[in-house]
């Protein structure tokens, strides 16, 4: 009987030790996950700061040049219909804009498409739609300028 009690006591001690080890491992995994989460958040925060510094590092002359090019673009009356023509127009005007200008062509539903040029908070969009051609420019001060050419025979 004594042997049975001693064996039972050893079994209980081993089981308790096993439970403690499980808790320790679980706690270590939780600490590792939270530390990796904090490290990832620090990387994201650093990347956001770097993006902000990049935007802030754009020289005011480049911002004015972008506005000047956008004003010249608004004075033109392009009536393109094909997206291939838009790609040529996109590259032509991108070469005249500041170096850090970003551009993309967006293809939309119903054969509509647009070209967007942007520099920091400024943007210029040329939109080819069903009802005509639309120009939108947001300048250095955040003011939006619009211009449109309606297609004849369409609803106004």
Secondary structure, DSSP 8 states (H G I E B T S, - for coil): -HHHHHHHHHHHHHHHHHHHHHHHHHHHHHHHHHHHHHHHHHHHHHHHHHHHHHHHTS-HHHHHHHHHHHHHHHHS-----SHHHHHHHHHHHHTTS-TT-EEEEEE-GGG-EEEEEEETTEEEEEEEETTEEEEEEE-TTS-EEEEEEE-TTS--
